[in-house]
């Protein structure tokens, strides 16, 4: 099967780095749900869910409820979008540790486009993390700094075909080495070991459509379409679980199903596209309910309190120019580019990339204003712009640097891939009610978004500005070791967003006789960078905060901030959703608050973080060396618990017994040690010890390598495969 066409200059990179979708040699066992219901708002939509057995995902507090399952949307629900396929969207929900009945609700979306939100759940800020036991198998422990510490958490696998989501469960064979998918299953490839050629059950996105051209025909191929599918998902989820609907609570006098909802939306990486577009669409639907064009009785108001973006690609026209700058003069003194490359990169942006983006956007405004990707000429123009700009992005691979953490050379061990082995265990699949095998990312979904040039299309800064005008708090959070969504570009986005708000707040809203508060265009740039204090021992980063807008730079963190700096990330998150000062956790009046400190963030350090890689079979082309590949093709080496060892003598197991839960067999306590399990830190002073070291949590799996499926596509297209 042909994947999709790449520019000739990138074909060699395809051969070297094209990741394979993970598969399992067994299909999921028959599914049993404790609840199968019709949506209270749309009887054509069904909700199937269950409570996973204790131990499936160990949380800090044993009484925390969890629900996993699917919301099934029939064809043509998204009209006028031509959705001629079923959508079965997987979710995993976990209660807050303390007072879930009155806690906020936070939705988490990983990026890609095409990456499962299970990555965020198990590798970043979810309630549990996967650990390897003394016998080599996998279980879960509670995550001390999981965001369930302060919020109910809802993880959604979207768009369709991503992670555990699917259209029609289809038996298939995956060649883990080449990345090819074969439907129906095919006999084993005699050139590969059996463990590289596996059978399983997946969605049908690997099939070409009737015309034989698009393997992404059963899913969204623009962010605008994905937003509409997620709105329909939320309508049914929130009405099914009113206990966790902030607008419809048991202690609320309004017990109507269609009461208002106050939720937080956090997204990562390509979530820089998702979050603004999704939030804006939710607000459009709210207005449609108010003006009568959408039924109030048959819909819910989705009222957003916070939109948070972690290392997001938000506007390529603003951010792409910083790829070369960050590679030449970054936080860690690493010279990815020499001076000639630096000059050439800047010229390429000015003379080729920026004009191509503007041409795409001009065409879109006249031929595809809704962003549905229905105009082929506009799609082609935007796709070409994406290729043009990615000539700048892809240059980092020449030096062998890991684009999600400039401190590391390829291959990188971060984040761990053990959770993929765990989620593909038959017992776990049955425990959560999964109907398909787990895949971390779906390259066919990503190819669909590439085909419309979705990442190049603009308007997202304006979307975020309108959200702030509507009272939504917008938080931008960037790890300062990330290259592909580097903090230089994130800071530029924050300043562009403030500039978009030159008319807000309005002077008429001030008290007569007092001076008018500055607009965001004046007040945000004038606010200084305050030090973020997550505990008594170190500074976690800096934040510029003005009113409802904040930009945080997190020290010693790669692309996946909660993985690298879990305590700092949690405190920033909790302070944001509670409307506090991000730097200290103090209670402030955001309508008149501005942070104080230096005008610029100038902290620098040296790169000292360099963990050892592990060769994961389910991510062969991103985690394994050339020697590993030669040995595998020659039939040498051994595989144990999803890890390939070229020399069997190198096989290792944890040296100590690790307590962990598995489905039906929880640990005696989910508590990670004697640490405090709830609450957010309020700083009373600033530590003198300086910045946090990298990766402040202890690795829980032996020398594990985190496979980033479609890492090549991040190189080639400048769009992020993870949140």
Secondary structure, DSSP 4 states (H G I P E B T S, - for coil): -------HHHHHHHHHH-PPPP--SSPPPPP--SEEEE-SS-TTSEEEEEPPPTTTT--SSTT--EEEEEEEE-TTTTTTS---S-EEEEEEEE--SS-GGGSEEEEEE--TTTB-THHHIIIIISSEEEEE-TTS-EEEEE-TT-GGGTEEEEEE--STTSTT-BSS-EEEEEETTT--EESS--PPPTTS-GGGEEEEEE-STTS--TTS--TTTTS-SSHHHHHHHHHHHHHHHHHH-GGG-TTS-TTSS---TT--EEEEEEEETTHHHHHHHHHHHHHHHHHHHHTTSS-STT---EEEEEEEEES----HHHHTTHHHHHHHS-TT---SS-HHHHHHHHHHIIIIIHHHHHHHHHHHHHH-TT-----HHHHHHHHHHHHHHHHHHGGGGGGTB-TT-TT-BSS---S--HHHHHHTSHHHHHHHT-SS---SB-HHHHHHHHHTTGGG---HHHHHHHHHHTT-EEEEEEETT-STT-HHHHHHHHHHHHHTTTT-S-GGGSPTTSPPPPPHHHHHHHS-BEEE-SSSS-B-EEEEEETTEEEEEETT--SSHHHHSHHHHHHHHHHHHTTB-TTT--B--GGG-B--SBSS----------PPP--BGGGHHHH--HHHHHHHHTT-SEEETTEEESSGGG----SS----BBTTB--S----TT---S-----SS--SS-BPPS--SPP-STT-----TTHHHHHHHS--S--
